[in-house]
Structures are given as C-alpha cells and as structure tokens.
Amino acid sequence: MRGGYKLATQKRRFILGAVCGLVLALPSIGFADWWLVWDPAVGSVEGYKVYYGTSYNNLTKSIKVGNVTEYNLNKLPLKENVQYFITVSAFNAVMESDPAAPVAFTPEDSTPPSPPTGFKATALP
C-alpha cells in the first residue's frame, strides 16, 4: 500500500475500514500492543512525527519517532476508553510533509478486575 498508513496490533489484524489511505485494524480479543504502521515516504526523509489529540481538527501533541515506519502506540500517554485521532508526517532538514488524514483510535480497558473478596470454605448440606 504505497503511501498508506494503518493501525494494527502485533498479533492478528482485522481491518475495520479505510479513509484516505489510512487503515484501522482491531485485535480479536484481549489487550494487545497497538502499532501505527506506514510505508516509507518518497524523497529525502530524516524521520517521522506522530501527531495525536482528542479532536480530529486539533492534534495538539506530537512526538518525533525517528526514521522508522512503525510506532508502538502503547508508548504514548493515552487514557483508556478515550477516543484519540492519530496521524503521521515525514520531515527532513528543509521542511515537514502534510500529515496523512487522521485515524480514530480508542485504547481498550487494560485494567484487570480486582480479586474476589468475601469468600470462605464451608461445608454444604
């Protein structure tokens, strides 16, 4: 997929939909490492920036991820069950590319339940 971007888990991938070259993939069950994966940009590239935020038109945070074509989204300080919009741009010493159209991503609840309480061993009649 030339110039395409996708959001994927480290294990199984299930494609949910595509918008403007961005593909969102979801895991089948359970907690997973989420990865943003993209094809290399054409031209002289020094690195990539991942932008993210809770509003499609206002991605207020960014991080330079180096000259790589994937980034583990679990490294970002994202809150569980909050929808974020995420995109990627390429940069070099001269300028930065336009970002791809953002994809929506909601980190799953990864908090395990508390242990059971109030149990005891008892003889049943």
C-alpha positions as CSV (number, residue, x, y, z in Angstrom):
1,M,0.0,0.0,0.0
2,R,2.1,2.9,-1.3
3,G,1.9,6.0,1.0
4,G,-0.7,4.2,3.1
5,Y,-0.9,4.1,6.9
6,K,-2.5,1.6,9.2
7,L,-3.2,1.0,12.8
8,A,-2.5,-2.6,13.8
9,T,-2.0,-5.0,16.6
10,Q,1.2,-7.0,17.0
11,K,-0.8,-10.3,16.5
12,R,-3.9,-10.8,14.5
13,R,-5.2,-7.9,12.4
14,F,-8.8,-7.3,11.4
15,I,-9.4,-4.4,9.0
16,L,-12.3,-2.2,10.1
17,G,-12.3,0.4,7.4
18,A,-10.2,2.8,5.3
19,V,-10.3,6.5,4.8
20,C,-7.9,8.5,2.7
21,G,-5.3,5.7,2.7
22,L,-5.4,5.1,6.5
23,V,-6.5,1.7,7.7
24,L,-7.6,0.9,11.2
25,A,-7.1,-2.7,12.4
26,L,-8.5,-4.1,15.6
27,P,-7.5,-7.1,17.7
28,S,-9.8,-10.1,18.1
29,I,-9.9,-10.2,21.9
30,G,-7.9,-9.0,24.9
31,F,-5.2,-6.5,25.5
32,A,-2.7,-6.0,22.7
33,D,0.2,-3.8,21.7
34,W,-1.1,-1.3,19.2
35,W,1.2,-0.2,16.4
36,L,0.9,2.6,13.9
37,V,2.5,1.3,10.7
38,W,3.2,3.1,7.4
39,D,5.0,2.8,4.1
40,P,8.1,5.0,3.7
41,A,7.6,8.4,2.3
42,V,9.1,9.2,-1.1
43,G,12.1,11.6,-1.2
44,S,14.7,12.6,1.4
45,V,13.3,11.7,4.8
46,E,15.1,12.3,8.1
47,G,12.3,11.0,10.3
48,Y,8.6,10.9,11.1
49,K,6.3,12.7,13.6
50,V,3.3,11.1,15.1
51,Y,0.5,13.7,16.0
52,Y,-2.3,12.8,18.4
53,G,-5.2,14.5,20.2
54,T,-8.8,14.1,21.2
55,S,-10.1,16.4,18.4
56,Y,-9.9,15.5,14.7
57,N,-9.0,19.1,13.7
58,N,-6.8,19.8,16.7
59,L,-4.0,17.3,17.2
60,T,-2.2,19.1,20.0
61,K,0.6,16.7,20.8
62,S,3.4,15.2,18.7
63,I,6.5,13.1,19.1
64,K,9.4,12.5,16.7
65,V,9.7,8.8,16.3
66,G,12.8,8.7,14.2
67,N,13.4,7.3,10.7
68,V,11.1,4.2,11.3
69,T,7.9,3.1,9.6
70,E,6.1,1.9,12.7
71,Y,5.5,3.1,16.3
72,N,4.1,1.4,19.3
73,L,1.1,3.4,20.5
74,N,1.4,2.0,23.9
75,K,4.3,4.4,24.5
76,L,2.0,7.4,24.2
77,P,0.3,8.7,27.4
78,L,-3.2,7.8,26.2
79,K,-6.1,7.2,28.6
80,E,-8.2,4.1,28.4
81,N,-11.6,4.4,26.8
82,V,-10.9,7.9,25.4
83,Q,-11.1,8.4,21.6
84,Y,-7.9,9.9,20.0
85,F,-7.1,10.9,16.5
86,I,-3.6,10.0,15.3
87,T,-1.6,10.8,12.1
88,V,1.9,10.7,10.8
89,S,4.0,13.2,8.8
90,A,7.6,12.9,7.3
91,F,10.2,15.6,7.7
92,N,13.8,16.4,6.6
93,A,16.1,19.3,7.2
94,V,14.1,21.6,4.8
95,M,10.5,21.0,5.8
96,E,7.8,18.7,7.0
97,S,5.2,17.0,4.8
98,D,1.5,17.4,5.2
99,P,0.1,14.8,7.6
100,A,-2.0,11.9,6.5
101,A,-5.7,12.0,7.3
102,P,-6.1,11.1,11.0
103,V,-7.4,7.7,12.1
104,A,-9.6,7.3,15.2
105,F,-8.2,5.1,18.0
106,T,-9.7,4.3,21.4
107,P,-7.3,2.4,23.8
108,E,-9.1,-0.5,25.4
109,D,-9.5,-1.0,29.1
110,S,-6.5,-3.0,30.1
111,T,-7.1,-2.9,33.9
112,P,-7.7,-6.3,35.3
113,P,-10.6,-6.7,37.7
114,S,-9.9,-6.7,41.4
115,P,-9.6,-10.1,43.1
116,P,-12.7,-11.7,44.6
117,T,-13.4,-10.9,48.3
118,G,-15.7,-12.3,51.0
119,F,-15.2,-16.0,50.1
120,K,-14.8,-18.8,52.5
121,A,-14.6,-22.6,52.6
122,T,-17.8,-24.1,54.0
123,A,-19.5,-27.5,54.2
124,L,-22.6,-27.7,52.1
125,P,-25.6,-29.6,53.5
